[in-house]
């Protein structure tokens, strides 16, 4: 109940509603976190702002008048919540237990405090394979995307992408056609998406989830599209870039994932290769071909083996891909008795005790609670 009140307060403070022109501007992400931290210092949460004494609580806070005006939008928020419920759209706040833990862990204060969606919530923290590509791609990339989607669908591997025309839509369709599950990340117009016929059956049967960190009626904006792109990586265990130029959203998303080291990234190689694909290979992305997809007994096992195999060293730079993100994702799934022991972790991953100790120490404050790091 407390977490839902916090979510309601977050909506009041940070969501753009059908406000008149003279309405106060919603809090930015940094302003939201500053207020939440200030309340934490008082031993309070955002839920305290819904109490009758909110004005007294906020009296010493800078910009209190603006916050109080935002909190007066209760009727508007209630109306929007009812509207979204009728459309089958749910709302999650970052303090709610169903909110994907991996988003909080990977993005930290850059994680937007709300998540809107339709379809199963539990799929959002199960990981999966992020697959992205340019809208206008050659035939080779479309065939590759179809092969990835078909394999993922048959193996029960969740595919995470968008519904953008081109590669993203291709891989989503192929995954669903093979009986698989998908998560579609939106940057705008979730209301229109849930009302469309595309993937309606998959949504109704629980094989598709649609999510966005922006209000469901949000219009397209380049900045929002970039933020939504990172959520595709943030929800996944690994990523495949099918096609990209060296500019644009696909490139920027892949490069941010490389710099932040959220998940291991693969890039399509083979005939008719885009310049962006070649550039990502030189920057350390792992190569993967259509033959790899078609001939491997298991797609998920193929990806794991490519990440941990010394043969995947980048020949251009002589560097081994960073394995810490793989370790971190797998560690979160282990039994506490194993995850809390350096010796058992080392044995489980087949690594040296010193390496296990180093990675466990690095995980403090991240995906593993500090209490689990004591042997």
N, C-alpha and C positions, 0 to 999 in steps of 0.2 A: 504493500500500500504506500509506504514511504517513497519507494522508487518511482511509483506512478505519479505521485504528487510532484516529485522533482522534475519528471518529464513534462508535466503540465506547465510548471513554472518556466522550464526551458523554452517551451513553445511560445509562451507569452513574451519572453524576453528576447528571443533570437529569431523567431520565424517572421517572414513577411506575409501578411494576410491581406485582405481586401481593405487596406487602410486608406483613409482620405489623404490628400496631399499634405495637410498640416500635421499629420500624425508623427510621433517621434520615430526616429530611425532605430531599428532593432540593434541590439548589441552585436558588435563584431566578435569573432572568435576570441581574440585577445581580451576584449572587454568582458566577455562571458567568463573566461577563466579567472580573470582578476577578481570579479565579484564572487565567484564560487570559492576562491582561496580566502578572500576576506571573511566570508561567512564561516569557512572552516576554522579560521582563527578564533571565532566566537563560539565554536562548538555547535554551529548551526549548518543546515543545508539550504538549498534553494527552496525547499518546501516551506521554510519559515516565512517566505515572502507571500505565501497565500493566507497567512493568518491575519486576524483583525488588527494586530499590532505591528504590521509590516512597516508602517510609516515611522514608528518609533525605532524599530530595528535599523532602518536605513538612514536615520537622521544624520549620523556622522559621516556617511559615505559620500564621496564626491559624485555629483551627477544623480543624486537621489531622486530629484523631481522627474527626470526623464524615465528612470526605472519605474517609478510609481505610475506614470502615465502608460507605460507599456503593460503593466500589470492590470490596468483597467480594461484590457481587451478580453476579459473572461468570456463574455457573451459571444464574441467573434470566434474565439478558440473552440468553445463548446459546439458552435454551429459547424465549424470546419471538421471537427472530430466526428460528428454525426454524419456529415457528408462523406467523409472518407470511409467510415464503417459501411455505409451503404454500397460503396464501390468495392468493398473487400480489401481496403487498404489499412494496414496497421502502422502504429508509430512506436518506436523504441527509443528510449533515452539511454545515454551512456552509463548511467548508474543502475540500469535494470539488469537482472541476471541473464536475460536472454540476449543482451547486446554482445555481438561477436568479440570475444576476448582478444583475438589476434589483431583486431583493428586498434584497440586501445594499446596493446603491447607494441605494435609496429609504428603507429603514428604518434602516440603519446599526445602532447597538447595540440598537435596538428589535426587530430581526429575531430571531425565535426560532431557536436553533441547529440544529434538526432539522426535516426535512420528510419526511412519510410519504405514500406514494401507491401507486396502481396505474395501469397504462397507460403510454404513452410518456413518458419523461422529457424528450425533446428538445422537446416542445411547450411546456414551461414557460418557455422563454426566447425564444419566437417572437413574443411580444406577442399582441394581439387586442383584442376589444371586450368590456368588462365591461358586463353588462346586469343591473340589479337592480330589484326592485319589491316592493310589499307583498303579503302573502298574500291579503288580502281586497280586491280591486280591482274597479272597474266593468268592464263589457264592453268599453268603448273601450280600456282598458289591455291587456286580453287580446288583442284584435285587433292592437293595436300591437306587442306582444311577439311574436306569431306572425309578423307581417310582417318585423320585424327579424331573427328567427331564420332565416326562409326566405331573405331576401336574403343574410345572412351565409353561410349554408350554400352557396348557389349560387356565391358569389364566393370561397369558400375562406378566409373570415375567421374565425379562431378566436373562439368565444364563451366568455366566462368568467363563471360565475355559481355558484349553489349548486343543490342539489336540493330546496330548500324548496318546499312547496306554494304554488301561486299563480304569479306572474309569472316567478320564476326557473325553475321546472320547465317552464313554458310555452315560454320561449325556448330552453331546452336541447332540448326535444322537437322544436320546429320546426326548429332547426338541424340536428339529426341526421336528421330526415325529409327534409331537402333535400340530404343527402349531405355535410354539413359536419362540422367537428371542434369539440369542446367540452372545457373544463376545469371540473370541478366542485370547488369548495372547501368542505370540511367543517369543522365545529367539534366534531364528536363522531361516534362510532360508525362509523368507516371500515370496521371489520371486518364490521359488519352490511351496510353499503352494497355491498361487493364480493361479498357472498354473495347479494344480492337479484337478482331477475331484471331489474329496471329497467336499461336501457342495457347489458345483459350482452353483446349482440352488438357494440355499438359499442366496448366495452372490448376484446373479443376481436380485433376488426379494427383496433385502433389508432386509432380516431376519437374516443375519449374517454379523458381522464385524470382521476383523482380524487386530490385532495391534501388534506392537513391538516398544520398545524404541531404537532398534538397526537398523543399515542400513540393507535393505532388503536382501543383499547378505551375511550377517554375518554368519560365521560358528559357530557350537556349541562350547560353552565354559561353564564350570561349574559356573564361576562367573556370566556370563550373565544369565544363567538359574535361579540363585538365585535372581538376580535383577528383572527378568521378573515375578517371582513368587509373589513378593510384589505388582506388578501392578494388579494382579487378585483381591487381597484384596482392593487395593486402588480405584478401579473402582466400588466397590460393596457397598451394604448397610448392608449385613450380609454374613456369610460364613458357609458352612457345610463341615467338614472334614469327608469323608466317611471311609477312611482307611489310617493308617500311622504306620510305625515303629517309633522307638525312634531315628532314624538317617535318613539322607537323606533330599532331597529337600522339600518334603511335610511337614515333621516335622519342619524343620528350618523355612519354610514360616509361618506355624501356630504359632510357638513360637514367631516369630518376630511380628506378628499381635497381639499376646497376650501382649507382652511387650509395643508395641507402641499404643495399644488400638485403632486401626483404626476402626474396626467393631466388633459387637458381633459375637462370634464364637460358633457353635454347633458341636457336634461330634456324630457319629453313635454309638448307644449302641444296645445290643442284642446278638444273638448267634455268636460264632466264632469271638470274639473281639480281635483285635490286641493290643499289649502292648502299642503302641503309643496312641491309643484311650483312654485306661485306664489312661495313664499318663496325657493326656490333660484334662480329667475330673477332676483329682486331682489338676490340675493347674487352674481350674475355668471355663473351657469350659462347655457349657450347653448340656445336653443329649437330643437326639432325636432318636426315633425308627421308624422302618418301619410302625408299626401300627399308629403312630402319623401322618405320611405322608399320609397313605391311608384313615384314618378315619376322619381327620380334614376337616371341611367344606371349609376352606381356608388356603393354605400353608402360604401365607404372613401374615395373621392374627395370625396363630399359632406361627410364629416366634416372632412377636411383643409381643404377650401375654406371651410367655416364657421369654422374656427379662425383662418385667416389673413386672412379677408376683413374689411375695415373695417366692413362693413355689420352685423357681428355685435356691434358695440359695445352695451353694456348701456344701454338708454335711461334706466333709472331712476337709474343712478349715473354715466353718462358715462365708463365705464372700458372699455378694450380688454382682452379676455381675455389672460391671461399665456401667452406663446408659448414660454417657455423650456423647459417640459417636453416640448413637441413637438420643439423643436430638439434637446434632449438625447437623446430616443429615436432620432431619425433619425441623429444624429451617430454613435451607437454602431454603425450599420450601414455607415458609409462606409469606404472603403479608407483605410489609414493615411496614404498619401501625400496624400490630400485633407484628412483630418481634422487633419493636422499643419501645414497652411498656412492662415493667416488669409485670404489672398487667395482661395484656392480654396474655402474654406468660404463666404466672402461671396458668391462667384459662384454656388456651388451653391444656396444658400438665397435668392439674390436680395436680399441685405441689404447695408447699408453696411458698409465695412471696420471702422469704429469699433464698430458693433454686434456684428460677428463677433468682434472682439478682446475685447469686454466679456463676451460669453457664453462664449467659450473660457476666459477667465481664471476666470470663475465656476465652470466645469466642473472646475477643478483639484481633485483630491481626490474627485471624483465619478465620473461614468461614463467619463471619458477620463483615461488615465494622464498624469501631468505630462510625461513624455518626449515625448508626442505634441503638446504644446501649444506647442512651440518652433518658430518658423518659420525 
